[in-house]
Structures are given as structure tokens and as C-alpha cells.
Amino acid sequence: MNTSLPIGIFDSGVGGLTVYRALHEQLPNEHFVYLGDTARVPYGTKSLATVERYAVENAQFLAAHGIKLLVVACNTASALALPAIRQALDIDVVGVIGPGARAAVNAKRQAGGPRTIGVIATESTVQSGAYAQAIEKADPSATVMERACPMFVPLAEEGWADNEVARPIAETYLKEFRSRIHTLVLGCTHYPILRDVIQEVVGAQVELIDSGEATAREVKSLLKEKGLAGPPAVTGALERQLCDDLDHFYVTDAAERFERVAERFLGSKPSRLEAVEVWGHDELRT
């Protein structure tokens, strides 16, 4: 496979941009194709069959653009649809739940002794039990404490990450974690935007695990293992910028809103942003 091919990323909306940022930072020689399925968000209220169908459609859209690896930057799709996606594609597929769970377990082991791992996520992700199952698979002795924090998503998208609105909401959601956990998984791709206020509420002694950063580390290792790492940048070349013209972004609706939120999350607007419609598993209309 051509090592210069891009890495594909899809999410049900804009939250996966934090995963894109983590991948971009840890893999400076790679470029990316991102699909935000903004027309059909949220996935958390949909049936298993519907989530699988949407996820496979998104995956096949990106595969048609010639990618060497797919990152499913959506917690709901990672929890429910990875087997269907892997069956549909002939490239490696990485979700965000497994890497986040393994990073939390590794942090627990490094600290030594029994530790309770906290997980905060959307209601659908908590109800799926996907993080608890992945953590317990990696460490059967682990104790997991979960909490849904649905208001964190609109706070992140509105740019209210650290103000008089965010703090009392974070306090309400997270006060039960204080003195009970030592590691906290940010189990929704929006939550790293609120990292500072979350850390403030749970306390400096709690290690926060960003599933996007954990995913980027595992993708980096997988590319090296498979011999798929991108070629080194030309000596003296300008440092790659987030959202530059080497990275292509697609959305299925509301491109202007996606652009605004991307600027809030990343500090810059996508240079190449295109609205598309995904019809069925293999029919695309733009």
C-alpha cells in the first residue's frame, strides 16, 4: 500500500475534531480525510442496525477516497459498529474506546495498588457499557465508576468551556468522583475541550485520559508495525498546520456551523471543506 495515502477519520459530527487534532500532533508526516455525518447526528438515539448502517456508509465513503487506515472517532460507532465496519473494509480500523480503556488501565498499573477508574461519556455510551467492558477486559481487577455528562457537548460547541456556566455544571456532574477515583477517562470526543474545568473539579491528583490522544498513540504504533507510516517531511519544509490544504474535510450537512465549531476547537477553519450526501453503501452524490 502507498504509505503517502491519507488516514480516514469519521465522527457523527464535530467532536471527532479533537481526535483529528491528536492524530495531527502525534503524526506530523501524515495527512487526513475527515467526514462529519452532521446530517444524522446524534447516533446515540439510533438503533444498533441504524448505527451500523450509517457507520459502514461513512467508512465506505472514506475508503473510496483511498485511505490506508480508518479511525472511528465516534464513541457510539466504536461501541456498536466496529465489527460491521471491519467486515466491510479491507484496511485496519481503529476505534476510540479500546485505546482509551487500555490507557486508563496502564495508568492504574503504573500508580500501583487498587485504583478506581472513572469514565464520563454521553448517555448512550454509558448505557452501552462499552468502556467498562473494555477496561475490565484489559484488567479484570479494575473497578469502574461511570457518569453521563450530556450538557458537556453543547458547552464545548458553544465555546463555553471555562466560564460561570461550565463550572457549576461540571461540579454537579463530577462531585461524586472526588476522593473516589484516581484516573478519569474522557469518554466523549467533545470533553477534552472542557479539560481544564474537569481537572479543576475532580482535583489535580486525578489523571485525565483523553481517548483521542490514546487512539493517536495506538495508530502511530500500528502504522509503524504495518510499515504504513508516512514518509518524513522534506528537510526545511514549513511545519504542518491544523486544517491546512493537505487535509480534506467533508460534512453531510450544516457546513457553516461545522466551520465555526472547528475554529473554536482547533483555532483555525478547514482550508478544504466540502458538503456531501452519502447514499447507501456505495452510491455517493455531491
C-alpha positions in Angstrom: 0.0 0.0 0.0 1.2 3.5 -0.8 2.4 5.0 2.5 1.6 8.5 1.4 -2.2 7.8 1.4 -4.2 9.7 4.0 -5.7 8.4 7.2 -9.5 8.5 7.2 -11.5 9.7 10.3 -15.2 9.8 10.8 -17.5 11.0 13.5 -21.2 11.6 13.8 -20.5 15.3 14.0 -17.8 17.8 15.1 -16.5 16.0 18.3 -14.1 13.9 16.3 -12.1 17.0 15.5 -10.3 16.5 18.9 -9.2 13.1 17.7 -8.1 14.7 14.4 -6.0 17.2 16.4 -4.4 14.5 18.5 -3.6 12.5 15.4 -2.2 15.6 13.6 0.0 16.4 16.6 1.4 12.9 17.0 1.7 12.1 13.3 3.1 15.2 11.7 4.1 13.4 8.5 0.5 12.1 7.8 -2.4 13.8 6.2 -6.1 13.2 6.8 -9.6 12.9 5.3 -12.3 13.7 7.8 -16.1 13.0 7.5 -18.6 14.5 9.9 -22.0 13.0 9.5 -23.7 16.1 10.7 -27.0 15.4 8.9 -27.6 12.3 11.0 -26.2 13.3 14.4 -26.8 12.2 17.1 -26.1 8.5 16.7 -26.8 7.7 20.4 -30.6 7.7 19.9 -30.5 5.3 16.9 -30.9 1.5 16.9 -27.9 -0.8 16.5 -28.9 -1.6 12.9 -29.1 2.1 12.0 -25.8 2.9 13.7 -24.1 0.0 11.8 -25.6 1.2 8.5 -24.5 4.8 9.0 -21.0 3.8 10.1 -20.5 1.4 7.2 -21.7 4.1 4.8 -19.2 6.6 6.3 -16.4 4.1 6.2 -17.0 3.2 2.6 -17.2 6.8 1.6 -13.7 7.4 3.1 -12.4 4.2 1.7 -13.4 5.3 -1.8 -11.1 8.3 -1.4 -8.1 6.0 -1.0 -7.1 5.8 2.7 -4.6 3.5 4.3 -6.3 3.2 7.8 -9.6 4.3 9.3 -10.1 5.9 12.7 -13.7 5.7 14.0 -13.7 8.9 16.1 -17.3 8.3 17.3 -17.8 6.6 20.7 -21.2 5.3 19.7 -20.0 3.8 16.4 -16.9 2.5 18.2 -19.1 0.8 20.8 -21.6 -0.7 18.3 -20.3 -0.9 14.8 -16.6 -1.8 14.7 -17.2 -5.5 13.7 -19.5 -4.4 10.8 -17.0 -1.8 9.6 -14.1 -4.2 9.7 -16.1 -6.7 7.7 -16.9 -4.1 5.1 -13.3 -2.8 4.6 -10.0 -4.4 3.8 -7.9 -1.9 5.8 -7.2 -1.6 9.5 -9.9 0.1 11.6 -9.2 1.7 15.0 -11.9 2.9 17.4 -11.6 5.2 20.3 -12.9 3.1 23.2 -10.3 0.3 23.3 -7.3 2.7 23.3 -8.9 4.9 26.0 -9.6 1.9 28.2 -6.1 0.5 27.8 -4.5 3.9 28.6 -6.6 4.1 31.8 -5.6 0.6 32.8 -1.9 1.4 32.1 -2.1 4.5 34.3 -3.7 2.4 37.0 -0.9 -0.2 36.9 1.9 2.5 36.9 0.4 4.0 40.0 0.4 0.6 41.8 -2.2 -0.7 44.1 -6.0 -0.8 43.7 -7.5 2.2 41.8 -11.0 3.1 40.7 -11.2 4.2 37.1 -13.9 6.9 36.4 -15.5 7.2 33.0 -17.5 10.2 31.8 -19.4 10.0 28.5 -22.7 10.6 26.8 -25.8 8.8 28.0 -25.7 6.3 25.1 -22.1 5.4 25.6 -22.5 4.9 29.3 -25.6 2.8 28.7 -23.7 0.6 26.2 -21.2 -0.4 28.9 -18.5 -0.3 26.2 -15.9 1.4 28.3 -16.5 -0.7 31.4 -16.3 -3.9 29.4 -13.1 -2.7 27.6 -11.4 -1.7 30.9 -12.4 -5.0 32.6 -11.1 -6.9 29.6 -7.7 -5.2 30.0 -7.7 -5.6 33.8 -10.3 -7.9 35.4 -9.5 -6.5 38.8 -10.4 -2.9 37.8 -13.3 -1.1 39.4 -15.2 1.3 37.1 -17.4 4.2 38.0 -19.3 5.8 35.2 -21.3 9.0 34.8 -23.2 10.5 31.8 -22.5 14.2 31.3 -24.7 15.2 28.3 -24.5 19.0 28.9 -20.8 19.0 28.2 -21.4 18.6 24.5 -23.3 21.9 23.9 -20.9 23.7 26.3 -18.0 22.6 24.1 -19.7 23.5 20.8 -20.8 26.9 22.1 -17.3 27.8 23.3 -18.4 27.8 26.9 -15.6 25.6 28.1 -14.4 27.6 31.1 -16.8 30.1 32.4 -19.5 30.7 35.0 -21.9 28.4 33.1 -19.5 25.4 32.8 -18.2 25.3 36.3 -21.5 24.6 38.2 -22.5 22.1 35.6 -19.1 20.3 35.9 -19.5 20.5 39.7 -22.9 18.8 39.6 -21.8 16.1 37.3 -18.4 15.3 38.9 -18.6 16.0 42.6 -19.3 12.3 43.3 -16.0 11.4 41.7 -13.9 13.4 44.2 -11.8 11.2 46.5 -13.2 8.1 44.8 -11.2 7.8 41.6 -7.5 8.3 40.6 -8.0 8.1 36.8 -10.8 9.6 34.7 -11.5 8.7 31.1 -12.8 11.5 28.9 -15.1 9.1 27.0 -16.6 11.6 24.6 -14.7 13.4 21.9 -16.1 16.8 23.0 -14.9 16.5 26.6 -11.2 17.4 26.0 -12.4 20.9 25.2 -13.5 21.2 28.8 -10.4 19.5 30.2 -9.3 22.4 32.4 -12.6 22.8 34.2 -13.0 19.0 34.6 -9.5 18.8 36.1 -10.3 21.7 38.5 -13.4 19.9 39.8 -12.0 16.4 40.2 -8.7 17.6 41.6 -5.1 17.7 40.4 -4.5 14.2 41.8 -6.8 12.6 39.2 -5.1 11.7 35.9 -7.3 12.5 32.9 -7.2 10.1 30.0 -8.0 11.6 26.6 -9.3 8.8 24.4 -8.3 10.7 21.3 -4.7 11.0 22.4 -4.6 7.3 23.4 -6.0 6.5 20.0 -3.4 8.6 18.2 -0.6 6.7 20.1 -2.0 3.3 19.1 -2.4 4.5 15.5 1.2 5.6 15.5 2.3 2.2 16.7 0.1 0.4 14.2 1.4 2.3 11.3 5.0 1.6 12.3 4.2 -2.1 12.8 2.5 -2.4 9.4 5.1 -0.4 7.6 2.5 2.3 6.7 4.0 5.4 8.3 4.1 8.4 6.0 7.4 9.5 4.5 9.3 12.0 6.6 8.7 15.6 5.7 11.2 17.3 3.4 14.0 18.9 5.4 13.3 22.6 5.8 9.7 22.3 4.9 7.2 24.5 6.8 5.6 22.8 9.8 2.2 21.4 9.0 -0.7 23.4 10.3 -4.0 22.1 11.6 -6.7 22.2 8.8 -4.2 23.1 6.1 -4.9 22.3 2.5 -3.4 18.8 2.8 -6.3 17.7 5.0 -9.8 17.4 3.4 -12.9 17.7 5.5 -16.4 16.6 4.4 -19.8 17.1 6.2 -23.2 15.8 5.3 -25.0 19.0 6.5 -24.5 22.4 8.1 -21.1 23.1 6.7 -21.1 26.7 8.0 -21.8 25.5 11.6 -19.1 22.9 11.3 -16.6 25.5 10.2 -17.4 27.7 13.2 -17.1 24.9 15.7 -13.9 23.7 14.0 -12.4 27.1 14.6 -13.4 27.0 18.3 -12.0 23.5 18.7 -8.8 23.9 16.6 -8.1 27.6 16.4 -8.4 27.6 12.6 -11.0 26.9 9.9 -10.6 23.9 7.5 -9.0 25.0 4.3 -10.8 22.3 2.3 -14.4 21.8 3.5 -17.0 20.2 1.3 -20.6 19.2 1.8 -21.6 15.7 0.5 -24.5 13.3 0.7 -23.9 9.6 1.3 -26.5 7.4 -0.3 -26.4 3.7 0.5 -23.2 1.7 0.9 -21.6 2.6 -2.4 -23.5 5.4 -4.1 -22.2 8.9 -3.5 -23.8 12.1 -4.6 -22.1 15.5 -4.2 
